Amino acid sequence: MTGGHEVRPGPGWALPTFPHDPVEGPPELTEVPGAILTRVRRGDLRTIVEPTRWIRGAVHDAEGRLVVSSQKIGGLVGAQVAQADPARVPPRQQAGARRLEGTWLYGGHWTQHFGHFFAETLTTLWPEGPQVAGVSGIVFHNFMSRLRGVSDWQTELLDLAGWGGVPFEVIEDENLVAERLLVPGRGIVVNGWAWEQARTVWRRMAAAAGGRLDLDPDGDRVFVTRTAFNRARRAEGRPTRTDEAHDLALDSAFAGAGFRVVAPESLGVAEQLRLAAGASVLAGCAGSALHLSAFAPAGARVVELGDSRSPDVQVPTQRVIDRVCEHPSAFVPYDVPTAALPGVLADLGL
């Protein structure tokens, strides 16, 4: 009990479990000569529960057979989109298609969401060294229909992942044929599980940003605030998962416990990675800001605060990240009064 309020699942730290056991082995790299990359198509599913939409756009071999490892696994813990590519496509789709000459690397799905970009997209680019020496470029399928294009933060993250200056293509409305395509299995399945390959990419990025790879027990305690971020959303008439009073109370409670209160969106991309890499404790409400724990060393602790989206349980993607990165975590439910937080943090030894 803390301040007369029970904290579930109880004060203390534990290494999270994956939300789902892996349904296949660790990712492998598949070579596909004459690969057909089909254009992106989307639609709605007639269903009562999620997933509610389908997407097509994958890799097929020169005979038209689907390369299953090119697909995104969906349907886990509220995922709204399922991939629905046919097992075969007519090889004639090669006729007239634009060709990518040389050897290209397949990067999976190009997402326009900051957290999902470094969690999903970049972790597909785990091959390195001789495996990918001399590749001519990277090719992705666009994932979101309403958001297209390339942002500066995406190119900077690609650079930090070791792919700066490498040409890339994002497929949307056309079929392409690659002379030779290297297809990596996915390093992470969102809301499901992850492999060591994902952690390797994040460590590579943290090092490139100038961050630590080993835990500093005396490193910063960082609270990633959403106060300014949420204020801007409200000003635009967009919904938020907490209100202003709640946000300010969280800032005050963590500042009082000796945490640096940081708005990550006010920092450059590399600064955000360094912030996480130098933290001994990272705290915040679940979302892209707390997903930055991907760049924190093994042993760094993570405090996740419930919000109206997920009031009683840890967000699955956060569990995946912290499990594969070996981060002990603690969860504070949304209904714990902000006035009780100092006692909760004290119970956690913070």
Buried (B, 14 or more C-beta within 10 A) or exposed (E): EBEEBEBBEEBEEEEBEBBBEEEEEEBEBBEBEBBBBBBBBBEEBEEEEBBBBBBBBBBBBEEBBBBBBBBBBBBBBEBEBBBBBEEEBEBEBBEEBEEBEEBBBBBBBBBBBBBBBBBBBBBBBBBBEEEBEEBBBBBBBBBBEEEEEEEEBBBBBBBBBBBEEBEBBBBBEEBBBBBBBBBBBBBBBBBBBBBEBBBBBBBBBBBBBEBBEEBBEEBBBBBBBBBEBBEEBEEEEEEBBBEEEBBBBBBBBBEEBEBBBBBBBEEEBBBBBBBBBBBBBBBBBBBBBBBBBBBBBBBBBBBBBBBEEBEEBBBBBBBBBBBBBBBBBBBBBBEBEBEBBBBBBEBBEB
